[in-house]
Amino acid sequence: ESKREKLYFQCMPLVLVLLALYLIWRTDAARVFDCWKLVAVVALLWPVAFIDWKTNTIPNEWILQGIALRGMIWICELLYGPVDAAARIVADLLGCGILLCVCIMLRFFSRNGLGMGDVKLLSILPLFFGMINGFTAVVYSLLVVFVQSCYFLITKKKGKKDVIPLCPAILEGCVITILL
């Protein structure tokens, strides 16, 4: 591992603690589960973004870990307030299904411009953010990857046919959504 890679993973706990403190400061006690979800999605995306940047793949194990993590938070929400949690679960799953369909259509119409790992990762965002904020995170992610693409093309670091990993942009789009 290089010094940059070590620094990347050493910064992760600090970023997560700062994010958790920001979210706790910004929210009331009744919304503590929302804080858990947001910190969990950043904790999930941080190493996945690094893996995607290095290998251009998103391992399915990370997607399954994200779903399992969200399932544990759902159980806590159900124990705390069953009626509200049940409605939230249905809305989250509906958002997940809609985004999955949209991403699959994008994959086929863009001639493999979107990888299946990206499709799966994007489709689980509504599980953590809710339907509306999940779509917002996707829009911010696409804006970030657009800016990255323009930068790479202008500086000639990558060409039109080169692959740009999407997961780092997804991470940045999620952080923008959380902060806003």
C-alpha positions, 0 to 999 in steps of 0.5 A: 500500500502506498502512503496515499492509500494508508492515509485514505483509510486512516481518515475514514474513522475521523470523517465518520466521527465528524459526520456523526457529530454533525448529524447529532448536532443537527437533528433531534433525539427522535431522528437518531435512526436517520443519523445511524443510516447516514453514517452507515451509508458513508461507512459502506461507501468509503471502502467501496469507492476505494476498491472501485477506483483501484479495480473498477469493480464493486464486489457484491459482498459490500452490497449485501453488507449494506443491505444487512446493515440497513436490515439491522437498523430496520429492526431497531426502528420497528422496535422503537415505533412499529407503525412509522417504521413499517411505512418507512420500510415500504417507501424505502423498498418502493424507492429501491425498486424504482431506482433499480428499474431506472438504472437497469434501463440506463445500463441497457440504453447507454451501451454498458456505460453503467456497470452492474455494480453501480446499478446495484449500489445506486439502487440501495441508496433509497434504503438509507436516504429514503425515496426522495433523498435517495434520488437526490443523492443519485442526481448529485452523484451524476453531477459530480461524475460529470464534473470529473469527466470534464476535468479528465477530458480537459486535462487529457488524463482520460479519453472518451473511451476510458472508464471512470469509476462511479462509486467515488462520485456516489460517495461524494453525491451522498455526502453532499446530500447529507450536508445539504 
